Amino acid sequence: MTRWDKLKRTVSVRSWLRKFGAGCLAVFKGAGGIALLFRDTCVSLASKRIRWNAVIDQMNKIGVMSLPLVFLTSIFTGMVLALQSAYQLRLFSAEQFTSDLISVSLCRELGPVLTAMVVAGRVGASIAAELGTMKVTEQIDALESLATNPVQYLVAPRFIAAVCMLFVLTIYADVIGMLGGYLIAVFKLGMSSHVFIKRAIKALLVKDVVTGLIKAFFFGGFISIAGCYFGFEARGGAEGVGRATMLAVVVSLIMVIASDALFTAIFYFF
Amino acid sequence: MIHIQGLHKWFENQHVLKGVDLTIKEGETVVIIGRSGCGKSVLLKHIMAILEPDQGDIKIYGQSMFKMSSTEQDRFRLQLGMLFQGAALFDSLNVRENVGFSLYEHTKLSEEVIVQKVREKLGLVGLEDIEDLMPASLSGGMKKRVGLARAICNEPKIILYDEPTTGLDPINADVINDLILRMQERLKVISIVVTHDMTSAYKVGNRIAMLYDGKIIAVGTPNEIRNSSDRVVQQFITGSAHGPITDQGKNKTESL
């Protein structure tokens, strides 16, 4: 290897290390920023007036307006789950277990995770875009100049609404998903309606439903805080708002999936 | 009285304010002029304590907002009003809610009293019967006037104007200049106007300060500034494309 090649290699390793270092710094900065915003939100909730009118408005935007999307996602997931599980269970002549499988997998896993993904895409993006636009048009600075804390005014209502509505939407998704499974099992697979309902309820333990709802509670918090954080971090006009929106959705999804793995492991062992 | 001492601000590697010193007396209107991006708005946001300095301090009536708790800061901020460059009206609120924002948020006044006060402030800026309109349906000039009504709604002792005439046609710009003068006359407040519009600066300012390369390089009455022997000031106020300001930029480019 000539001296020139060695030099080139050193330079490329250095530039790679520089990029890697900058990437790591950005990840830690984001994680730290989200954690600090979460802390500020908790402090604001504990020490300042909660704006219930804004909370109800956000509940409508986050929860009620997500109902059609959650309905479509859940009903089709329930249908697919019924068809796929029946296809496999048929090999063991165990098609009657389809209802057990649908109810348990929906309540423990698919209901909360799919709902969180749908909400992260719809609501996380909308929060980041709204707050990002407010940031680049100096509306957040205007709030501060009018002696109003942006965390109390903007983040706290969204956080409470997202946590509560993810909880409600998950219950809704569980029920609609089971309805989708029921439609396939009864009208396509020839299972009796009575048997499906009886088996689906019998297979469910309180723990299955509760673990799913605990996850939903945390997912709501992650989505709202990530959306607000990236909205507040938006810089430089339309491009900055677009980038903030994209980051809010990507980071929310990663947080939902990673925390789901963690919660599943915790619930499995304890 | 506002006393700015040795204010420094870095944004990552960019040293924007490099030791700003300025004193603004009671009842005075000071215009801060300077090129776009030289840190004029950053300076205003420091006065409002929206940004914190890396070095230096700002004392308003002898008190530094940077040494206060966030609750004390919020209480103190009610003595200040700010008109933002793009007016920064809240999109989701109508004109009444925008103008009366601090009254709705920080007082226990009844709806009727707030509506009355909002109407009065809108009257001061020459607007009426627009309380129920949303910001999206207002023109640029109207937005600025609503922004000014919002800034004075709490009857502040200090009003900060960030580029009040930027983006307006000459007639609307003069309407805003007249409004600034009228506010000054009627409310007897300290006014700080950030602008690069020299017509506006000469008209509204008791004193003009020029911010250049992160420092205040000249302060004086409009006449003193007009007759300044400083070549940088002269190039800026005459709007010439050739001179020390542009030569410095050219030298930097060449050295690259």
HADDOCK unambig.tbl for C-alpha pairs under 7 A between the chains (distance, minus, plus):
assign (segid A and resid 137 and name CA) (segid B and resid 88 and name CA) 5.95 0.50 0.50
assign (segid A and resid 138 and name CA) (segid B and resid 88 and name CA) 5.51 0.50 0.50
assign (segid A and resid 139 and name CA) (segid B and resid 88 and name CA) 4.87 0.50 0.50
assign (segid A and resid 139 and name CA) (segid B and resid 89 and name CA) 6.57 0.50 0.50
assign (segid A and resid 139 and name CA) (segid B and resid 90 and name CA) 6.23 0.50 0.50
assign (segid A and resid 141 and name CA) (segid B and resid 50 and name CA) 6.72 0.50 0.50
assign (segid A and resid 142 and name CA) (segid B and resid 88 and name CA) 6.40 0.50 0.50
assign (segid A and resid 144 and name CA) (segid B and resid 50 and name CA) 6.70 0.50 0.50
assign (segid A and resid 145 and name CA) (segid B and resid 48 and name CA) 6.58 0.50 0.50
assign (segid A and resid 145 and name CA) (segid B and resid 77 and name CA) 6.61 0.50 0.50
assign (segid A and resid 145 and name CA) (segid B and resid 81 and name CA) 6.97 0.50 0.50
assign (segid A and resid 145 and name CA) (segid B and resid 82 and name CA) 6.72 0.50 0.50
assign (segid A and resid 146 and name CA) (segid B and resid 78 and name CA) 6.69 0.50 0.50
assign (segid A and resid 146 and name CA) (segid B and resid 102 and name CA) 5.91 0.50 0.50
assign (segid A and resid 147 and name CA) (segid B and resid 74 and name CA) 4.39 0.50 0.50
assign (segid A and resid 147 and name CA) (segid B and resid 75 and name CA) 6.83 0.50 0.50
assign (segid A and resid 147 and name CA) (segid B and resid 77 and name CA) 5.77 0.50 0.50
assign (segid A and resid 147 and name CA) (segid B and resid 78 and name CA) 6.28 0.50 0.50
assign (segid A and resid 148 and name CA) (segid B and resid 74 and name CA) 6.94 0.50 0.50
